[in-house]
Amino acid sequence: MAISITSRVRNAMVGLTLGLCLLFAALIFLLVYVIEDQVFVNQVKVEQAMFEQIIEDADPQEIRDWQPFNRNIQRIDSLDNLPNSLPAMALSSLAERRGVHEYFDDDNAMFIASLMLPNNAGRVYLVYDVKGLLVVRNTKRTLFFLIGGLTLIIALVAILLARQLTKSTLAPVSRLSHALQNNDLDHVVIELANEFSEDEIGVLAHELAQALEQVRKSAEREYQFNRGVSHELRSPIQVAQSAAELLHLIAGDADTQLSKPIARLQRSVVEMNEIAEAFLWLASDRVVEQSEMASTAALQKMLIAVQSGFHTHEIVVNTTPLAPHYYPLPSTVLSVVLRSLIRNAVVHGEPPTIVVDMHADRITVSNSINPAARENKGFGIGLSIVQRICDRFDCELNTQLQGDKRYCSSVVFNSNLS
């Protein structure tokens, strides 16, 4: 299912908002942990700096008597006197490296500063037991729910703001799309072009307005042409048809010298009339009525008339439907299609037989083909007209060379009424 540009932008904004809120919550939670630990580390470093200042003064008595000002920090002069809860790895690290070390487990929470006495006389350890002073770790569940609740509230507010901003920002696009869907184009397009003349929406609306104006002018020209072309095309054809009928009446059945030319003229007039009507159908979007559809009986009569014009070829008609069948094309238009396919078969094929198979869902014209025709890439304007007619009436034209060296042209009907 297609997603509108407004939905895509809104979903992107909402996704970005949720991602930033989750990242913000994680950073806040991590920052609280880091700040709490840094507070205790800074307190230990203050005591460490004061002790190192005394060591620089090189007064042994003051070094022996010095105690931390923070009563929660304990001075220990031997590694063996450190709490038994410290693991061996932590004791080894304290003995080897100076600085502030931290140690946490389920029962202990302490920061330990390892200090070197002058002249490598040993080490002094400042142990800061903060188990009872912890806030974040002791109340991490409460803190987690608090930060999570605040994050959820911020996310909801941000989602509402994102949706509102998306709606207001893309309002011109929505108005333009709504106008296109409801065919209310002129007023909205011109208004958008004037309102947003400096940005992309204004450019798009301006170009659309120009395209609509061109389409309107083209449609007007087509309407003016179609309004007069029917009379202009049919009038000469009607004159020719009346003249042929008059010649037939004057000559009579006894005049064999004029009978064939008159019959040929009458067939040509009928073909001209059908071609003119086919082009009028191509120029319009009118729906084919049931009474206008081509029947198998009418097509068979047309094929008999076509046969009389080709003496070197035999047209074999195979009708699959037993009952009368109607194809979803006007009778005159389908006659033009079949006549064009048969004429192509006569011009490019080999005599003597052309087979026309009429099925419920397709009509097929097949014939033998000579080597020269196999090299041709096209079959002239007749096939081009047939393709346009098939596109107009939602049909499909298929042409292929079969394995028995016969060329097959099929008109497949996507919808049938019988």
N, C-alpha and C positions, 0 to 999 in steps of 0.2 A: 504494500500500500504506500502511495506517495506521501511524503511529509513536507509540509509547507516550510518556507524559509523562516517564518516566524517561529514555528515549533522547533526548528533546528537551532536557531539562535537562542531561544528560551532554554532549551535543554542544555546547550553549551554553557549558558550563564549559570544555570542551576548546578550543573556538574562542577563548574569552577568554584562556585560558592561553597558547595559541600566539601570539596577537596581542601580549600583554604581553611575552612572552619575546623576540619579534622587535623590539619597540620598545625593550626593555631593551638588547639587543645593539647596536642602532643608536646609542642614546644613549651607551653605554659607548665604542664605537669613536670617536664624535665627541668625547666628553669627553677621551679620550686625546690626540687631535690638538690640541684646544684647550689642554690643560694643558701640553703640550710647547712649543707656541708661546708661551704666557704666561710660561713660565720664562725663555725667551730675551729676551722683551720686558722683563721685570722687571729682568734683568741690565743691559740697555741703559739703562733708565730710572734705575737706580742711578748709573751713570756720568754720565748726563745731569744728574742732580740735583747731583752733586759739581762738575761743570763750571759749572753755573749759580751755585753758591755762590761759586766763585772769581770769576765775572764780577761778582757783586754787590760783592765787595771792591774791584773796580776797580784791580787791580794788573796793569798791562800785561805785566810780565815773567812773572808767574806764569801769565797766560793763554797767553803764547807757549810757555812751557816745560811746561805741563800735559800729562800723558799718562794714559790710562785705567789703572786698577789691574788690570783684567782684560787679561791679555796677548793674549787672542784678539780683543779689540776694538781696532781701528786708528783713529787720528785722521787725518783728511784735511781740509786747509784750503782746498781748491779743488774746484769741481765737475768740472774737467777731469781731476783725478787719480783720480776714482772709477773702479771697474773698468769696462773696456770692454764687458763682457757686459751691462751695464744698458741697457735700451732707452731710446729718446729720451723716451717718455712717462713713464718712471720718473724720468729726470733732470729733466724739467720739473716733476714733482710735488715732487721734493726741493728744487728751487730756489724754489718758491712757498709751500710749506706747512711749518710746523714740526711736530715730533713724530716718532714712530717709524714708519718704513715697513718693510714686509717685501717681499721679492722671492724667488720660487722658480721654477726651471725644471729641466730635466733635469740640468744641470751645475752650477747654483748654488743656494745657499740662504743668504740673508743678511738681517740686520735693520740698518737704517740710521736713525740719529737725526739730524735736521736742526736745528742750533742757530744762533741769531742772536747775533753779537758786539755789544758795546755801541756806541752811536752809529752803528748801521747800517754798521759797518766790514766787513761780509762775513758769511759763514756758515762754520761748522765742522761736519763730518760725522763721526759715529762709526759705523764699519762693523764689524759683528759677523758674521763668516763662520762659519756653524754647520753647513756641509755635513758635516764629519767628526763632529759632535756629535749629529746627528739619530738618534733611536732608532725612532720610530714610522714615519717615511717610509722609512727604510732597511730596516726589517724588517716592512713592512706586510703582506706575504703570510703570514709566520709569525704575526703578531699577529692577522690576520683568522682564520686557522685555529684559533688558540687561543681567541679569543672565540667563534667559531662552535661549537667543540667544547664549551666550557663552557655555551653557550646551549642546545645540544642536550641535554646532560645535565640541565640545570635544567628544560627543557621536558618531558623524559620523566618526571622525578620529579613535576613539577607535574601532568602528565596522570594519572599513577597516583593522586596525591592527590585530584585532581578527581573521578575515577571512584569512588574509595572514599568520598569525602564525599557524592557524589550517591547512591550506593547506600545509605549509612547514613541520609542525610536523608530519602530517599523510601521507606525500608523500610516504614513504615505504609501508604503508598499501594499498594506492591507486595503487601503481605499482604492488603489489602482487595480488590484486583483479583484476586489468586489465589483468594481465598475466593469471590468472585462467579463466577469461571469454573468452579470445582469444586463449586459449590452447598453448600459447607460454611460456612454463613452465621452461624448463631446464636452459636457460641462466639467466632469471630474478631471479629464486629461488636461484641459486648458487651465483649470484652477491649480492643479499640481505643477504644471509647467511654470506658472507665474509665481507660485509660492516657494518653490524650491529651484529657482532658476540657476543658482550658483553651485549646486551639488549634483551628485549622480542621479538622484531621483528626478530632478528637473530635466537633466539631459535625456534620461530614459523617457520621461513623459513627453518631452518635445519631439524626440524621434518617433515615438508612438503616434503622436498627433499627426506628424507628417505622413507616416505610413497609412494611417486611417484615412487621411485626406486623399492619398493616392488610390487606395482601395475604393473609396467612395466614387472618385472620378472614373475609375475603371469600370465599376459596376454600372454607373450611369451610362457610360459609352456602350457597354454590352447590352443594357436594357434598350437603349435607343436603336441599336443595331438589330436586336432580336424582334423589336416591335415592328420594324419595316421589312426585315429580311424574308419573313415567311411569304409575304405577298410578292416581293420582288423575285424570289426564287420560284415560286409556284406558278406565277402568271405565265412566264414563257413556256414552262413545262405543260401547262394546261392548253396553251395555244398549239404546241406541237402535238399533244395528244388528240386534240380536236381535229387538227389537220390530217393526222394519220387515219383517224376514223372516217373522215370525209373522203379521203383518197380510197380507202377500202370500199366504201359504199359506191363511189363512182366507178372504180375498176371492176367491182363485182367478182364473183368466184371464177368466172370464165377466163379472165385475163391472167394467165399464169406468169407472164413476164413481170407484172407488177406485184403479184401476191407475195413473193419472197422479200423484195425490198420493203414493202409495206409492213410485213410481219417483223422484219428486223428493226424497222423504225419504231414500231409499237413496243417491242421488247426494250429498246434503248430508252424510250420515253418512260416506261415503267421503272427501269433501273435508275434513271435520273430522278424520278419522283421519290424513290426509296432512299437514294443517297442524300437528297435534300432534306428529307425528314430525319435521317440519321444524324446529319450535322446539326439540325435544330434540336434534337434530343441532347447532343453533346454540349450545346450552348445553354441548356437549361438544367435545373435541378428538380424537375417535376418527377413525382413518384409514378411508377408504372401501375396502371389500373388492371384489374383482372380481365376486363374486356379487351385490353390492348395487347395482352400477352400472346406470344406465338404458339400455335398448336402444331402437333405433328402432321395433321392433315394439311394445314396451310403450307408447311415447309415442304411436304411431298409434292404439292402442286407447283411450288416454286422451283423445285429441283427438276421436275419434268420440263418446265419452261427453259431452264438453264441447259438441259440436255439437248434441246433443239438447236441451241446455238453452237454446240461443239460436236461436229460430225466425226472427228478423228478419235474421240474418247467416249468410253461408255461409263456412265455414272450408275453405280449399284448402290441402292439404298437399303439398309438393314434397320428395321424398326424393332427395338427390344420391347418397349411398353405395349401391352396388348390393348389397354384402354386408351382413349384419347388423353394426351398429356400436354401440359402447358409449361413453357419455359419462361423464366422471369425476365424476359426482354420483349420489347415491342416487336410485332411480327415483321414490320418493314426493316427494323434495325438488324434483327437476326438474319433476315434474308441478305442484307448487305454483307454481313459477316461470312455467311456460308458461300456466297457468290465470290467474295474475295479469296477465300481459302481454295475454292475449286479453280478459280482462274490461276492462282499461283501453282496449283498442281498441274494444270494444263500447260502453262508456260515453262515451268522448270522440271516437270516430270516426263516420264516416258509413257506412251500409250501402251495398252488400250484402255485400262480399267482404273477408275477412281472409285474408292469405296467410301460411302458415307454411313457411319454407324450412329444411330440416334438412341441414346440411353436416357434414363430418367435424370441422371446427374451430369451428363456430358454429351457433346456431339463431336464425333471424330471424323476427320477427313484424312485418308491415307492413300498413297500412290507410290509407284516405283519411281526412282530418281536416277537421272543419268549422271555420269562421272563429272561432267562440267558443272552441274548444279551443286554437287556436293562440296565444291570448292568455294561456292558463293557464301559470303558472310551475311547477306541479307536477302530479303525477298521483296524488296520494293515498297512503295507507298501503301499498297493494299494491306500488307501485314501490319504496318504502322497504324493505319486507321483501325484495324481490328483490335490492336492492343489498347488504343485509347478508348474504344467502345467497351472493352472488357473492364478496364479500370473504372469507367463511368458507371457500369451496372454491377459492380462487385463480382466480377467473374475472373477466371484465371485462364490465360492462354499458355498452353504447353506445346512445344515443338521438339521432336526428337527423331533421330534416325534409328529405326529398329534393326534387329539382327538379320531379318530377311531382306535387307537392302530396300526397305520401304520407308518413306518419310511420313510421319504421322503428326498432324496438327489437331489439338483438342481444345475445345472450349468447355471449361469445367464451371458448373453453376454452384455457387456456395449456398444458395437458398432456392428452394423450389416450391412451387404451388401447383398442385395437380388436381 
